[in-house]
Amino acid sequence: MIFKSKLHKFFTVFFGLVLLGAVFSCSPLKNYPAEDRAWALPEIQAFEALDTTVEYPENSILFVGSSSIRLWKTLDRDMKPYPVIQRGYGGAHFRDLVFYTDRILSDHKIKMVVCFVANDISGSPKDGTPKEILQLFKLFVKQVRAKHPKVPIMQIAITPTQSRWKYWKEINQVNELMKAFCEKTSDLYYIDTVPAFLNSKGQPVNEWFIQDQLHLNEKGYAVWSKLIRSAIEEVLPN
């Protein structure tokens, strides 16, 4: 009986790996080589180290994404009394985030996921098309759903910035595609911050960014956090 049990477990794992390999071989993820995401591994490992030393409340909101999440120094204060888990890493794209989603989620018992990723179109030769980025976003949602089938997921719009203004048409196409997908998907919400970050001439409000005109300054975070907080409160009444 013990032998049969072990044999059954072996074949279950074996066929599971075969199936995973088959899915991956047909997936667009095969176009993203390991070396293109290796740079993020130290930060992912740092998150895992935190998970072993910090005890997070079971009703926490998980904030995940790129440097705007990582550099949000007042996140804990801005979201109180909601407890938060801050998991942003600099330079994140959906094309690397989807390889680390499961490790970032870990075994946290969370109440919501809030995501902001803004680097998939930046003028790099590795930029994706808006439709490719949408597919990666859908995969990210599917990954979260595998662990948390009913937890609300909130996707923050990519912010208009002067440093990437020449690519804004394509960037905003990503916003529109994600918005449309959120609107037709249960427990998925789109936080439209774009209008607040454009001035009367339809240009980015430069005084809300640091010198690089990409990352928010204190005033920018104050505006951003208020919008995000308001959207969260509509879904999770305090």
C-alpha positions as CSV (number, residue, x, y, z in Angstrom):
1,M,0.0,0.0,0.0
2,I,2.8,2.4,0.9
3,F,4.6,1.5,-2.4
4,K,1.4,2.2,-4.4
5,S,0.9,5.5,-2.6
6,K,4.4,6.6,-3.4
7,L,4.1,5.4,-7.0
8,H,0.8,7.3,-7.4
9,K,2.4,10.5,-6.0
10,F,5.4,10.1,-8.3
11,F,3.2,9.8,-11.4
12,T,1.0,12.8,-10.2
13,V,4.1,15.0,-9.9
14,F,5.6,13.7,-13.2
15,F,2.5,14.3,-15.3
16,G,2.0,17.6,-13.6
17,L,5.5,18.7,-14.7
18,V,4.8,17.4,-18.2
19,L,1.6,19.4,-18.4
20,L,3.4,22.5,-17.1
21,G,6.1,22.1,-19.7
22,A,3.5,21.7,-22.4
23,V,1.7,24.8,-21.3
24,F,4.9,26.8,-21.1
25,S,6.1,25.6,-24.6
26,C,2.9,27.0,-26.1
27,S,2.9,30.2,-23.9
28,P,4.2,33.6,-24.9
29,L,6.3,33.4,-21.8
30,K,8.8,31.3,-23.7
31,N,9.7,34.6,-25.4
32,Y,11.1,35.9,-22.1
33,P,14.4,34.3,-21.3
34,A,15.6,33.9,-17.8
35,E,18.4,36.4,-18.1
36,D,15.8,39.1,-18.7
37,R,14.4,38.7,-15.2
38,A,17.4,37.6,-13.3
39,W,18.2,41.2,-12.2
40,A,15.0,41.2,-10.1
41,L,15.8,38.0,-8.2
42,P,17.7,39.6,-5.3
43,E,14.7,41.8,-4.5
44,I,12.3,38.8,-4.7
45,Q,14.6,36.9,-2.3
46,A,14.6,40.0,0.0
47,F,10.8,39.8,0.1
48,E,11.0,36.1,1.0
49,A,13.4,36.9,3.8
50,L,10.9,39.5,5.1
51,D,8.2,36.8,5.0
52,T,10.2,34.7,7.5
53,T,10.8,37.5,10.0
54,V,7.7,39.8,9.8
55,E,4.2,38.6,10.8
56,Y,1.6,40.4,8.7
57,P,-2.1,40.6,9.6
58,E,-4.3,38.2,7.8
59,N,-6.5,41.0,6.4
60,S,-3.6,42.9,4.8
61,I,-3.7,44.6,1.4
62,L,-0.8,43.5,-0.8
63,F,0.7,46.3,-2.9
64,V,2.8,44.9,-5.7
65,G,4.5,46.4,-8.7
66,S,7.3,48.7,-9.7
67,S,9.3,51.5,-8.1
68,S,6.3,53.7,-7.4
69,I,5.2,51.0,-5.0
70,R,8.7,50.4,-3.6
71,L,9.4,54.1,-3.1
72,W,6.0,54.8,-1.4
73,K,7.5,55.7,2.0
74,T,4.2,56.7,3.5
75,L,2.2,53.7,2.3
76,D,1.6,52.3,5.8
77,R,0.4,55.7,7.1
78,D,-1.6,56.6,4.0
79,M,-3.6,53.4,4.1
80,K,-4.3,53.1,7.9
81,P,-6.2,51.4,9.4
82,Y,-5.8,49.0,6.5
83,P,-2.7,46.9,7.2
84,V,-0.4,46.6,4.1
85,I,2.3,44.4,2.7
86,Q,4.6,46.4,0.4
87,R,6.1,44.4,-2.4
88,G,7.3,46.8,-5.1
89,Y,10.7,46.4,-6.9
90,G,12.4,48.9,-9.1
91,G,12.0,48.5,-12.9
92,A,9.3,45.9,-12.7
93,H,7.5,44.9,-15.9
94,F,4.7,42.5,-16.3
95,R,7.0,40.4,-18.4
96,D,9.1,39.6,-15.3
97,L,6.5,40.0,-12.6
98,V,4.5,37.1,-13.9
99,F,7.5,34.8,-13.2
100,Y,7.5,35.9,-9.5
101,T,3.9,36.3,-8.7
102,D,3.6,33.1,-6.7
103,R,6.7,33.9,-4.7
104,I,5.4,37.4,-3.9
105,L,2.0,36.2,-2.9
106,S,3.7,33.6,-0.7
107,D,1.3,32.2,1.9
108,H,-0.1,35.6,2.9
109,K,-3.7,35.6,3.9
110,I,-4.7,38.9,2.2
111,K,-7.8,40.9,1.7
112,M,-6.9,42.6,-1.5
113,V,-4.2,43.0,-4.1
114,V,-3.3,46.5,-5.5
115,C,-1.0,46.5,-8.5
116,F,1.0,49.2,-10.4
117,V,3.4,48.3,-13.2
118,A,4.6,51.0,-15.5
119,N,7.7,49.9,-17.4
120,D,6.5,47.6,-20.2
121,I,6.6,50.6,-22.7
122,S,9.5,52.9,-22.0
123,G,11.4,53.2,-25.3
124,S,13.3,50.0,-24.8
125,P,13.9,47.5,-27.7
126,K,12.2,44.9,-25.4
127,D,9.0,46.9,-25.1
128,G,5.8,44.9,-25.6
129,T,2.8,46.0,-27.6
130,P,-0.3,47.1,-25.7
131,K,-2.0,43.8,-26.6
132,E,1.0,41.7,-25.4
133,I,1.0,43.6,-22.1
134,L,-2.7,43.0,-21.7
135,Q,-2.1,39.3,-22.1
136,L,0.6,39.4,-19.4
137,F,-1.8,41.4,-17.1
138,K,-4.4,38.7,-17.7
139,L,-1.9,36.0,-16.7
140,F,-1.0,38.0,-13.6
141,V,-4.7,38.1,-12.6
142,K,-5.0,34.3,-13.3
143,Q,-2.0,33.7,-11.1
144,V,-3.5,35.7,-8.2
145,R,-6.8,33.9,-8.7
146,A,-5.1,30.5,-8.4
147,K,-4.4,31.3,-4.8
148,H,-7.1,33.8,-4.0
149,P,-10.2,33.1,-6.1
150,K,-12.4,35.9,-4.7
151,V,-9.9,38.5,-3.4
152,P,-10.5,41.9,-5.1
153,I,-7.6,43.0,-7.4
154,M,-7.2,46.7,-8.1
155,Q,-5.1,47.8,-11.1
156,I,-3.7,51.3,-10.9
157,A,-3.5,53.2,-14.3
158,I,0.0,53.9,-15.6
159,T,0.7,57.5,-14.8
160,P,1.4,60.0,-17.6
161,T,5.0,61.3,-17.1
162,Q,7.1,63.9,-19.1
163,S,10.0,61.5,-19.3
164,R,7.9,59.0,-21.3
165,W,5.4,61.4,-22.9
166,K,6.5,60.5,-26.5
167,Y,5.2,57.0,-25.8
168,W,2.0,58.1,-24.1
169,K,-0.3,57.1,-26.9
170,E,0.9,53.4,-26.7
171,I,1.1,53.5,-22.9
172,N,-2.4,54.8,-22.6
173,Q,-3.6,52.1,-24.9
174,V,-2.4,49.7,-22.2
175,N,-4.5,51.6,-19.7
176,E,-7.6,51.4,-21.9
177,L,-7.2,47.7,-22.5
178,M,-6.7,47.0,-18.8
179,K,-9.7,49.2,-18.0
180,A,-11.9,47.3,-20.4
181,F,-10.8,44.0,-19.1
182,C,-11.4,45.1,-15.5
183,E,-14.9,46.4,-16.3
184,K,-16.0,43.0,-17.6
185,T,-14.3,40.8,-14.9
186,S,-15.7,40.2,-11.5
187,D,-13.6,41.3,-8.5
188,L,-11.3,43.2,-10.8
189,Y,-11.1,47.0,-10.5
190,Y,-9.3,49.8,-12.5
191,I,-8.2,52.9,-10.7
192,D,-8.1,55.7,-13.2
193,T,-5.5,58.2,-11.9
194,V,-4.7,59.7,-15.4
195,P,-7.0,62.8,-15.4
196,A,-5.6,64.0,-12.1
197,F,-2.1,63.9,-13.4
198,L,-2.8,66.0,-16.5
199,N,-3.0,69.8,-16.5
200,S,-5.4,72.0,-18.3
201,K,-3.3,71.6,-21.5
202,G,-3.4,67.8,-21.3
203,Q,0.2,67.6,-20.3
204,P,1.7,65.8,-17.2
205,V,1.8,67.9,-14.0
206,N,5.6,68.1,-13.8
207,E,5.7,69.6,-10.3
208,W,4.4,66.4,-8.9
209,F,7.5,64.5,-9.9
210,I,11.1,64.4,-8.9
211,Q,13.9,65.6,-11.2
212,D,13.8,62.5,-13.4
213,Q,10.1,63.3,-14.3
214,L,9.3,59.7,-13.8
215,H,8.9,59.1,-10.1
216,L,6.5,60.9,-7.8
217,N,7.6,63.5,-5.2
218,E,5.8,64.1,-1.9
219,K,3.1,66.2,-3.6
220,G,2.6,63.6,-6.3
221,Y,2.3,60.8,-3.7
222,A,-0.3,62.8,-1.8
223,V,-2.5,63.1,-4.9
224,W,-1.9,59.5,-5.9
225,S,-2.5,58.0,-2.5
226,K,-5.8,59.9,-2.1
227,L,-7.1,58.5,-5.3
228,I,-6.1,55.0,-4.5
229,R,-7.3,55.2,-1.0
230,S,-10.7,56.4,-2.2
231,A,-11.0,53.5,-4.7
232,I,-10.1,50.9,-2.0
233,E,-12.7,52.3,0.4
234,E,-15.4,51.8,-2.2
235,V,-14.6,48.1,-2.3
236,L,-13.5,47.6,1.3
237,P,-15.6,49.9,3.5
238,N,-13.7,50.9,6.5
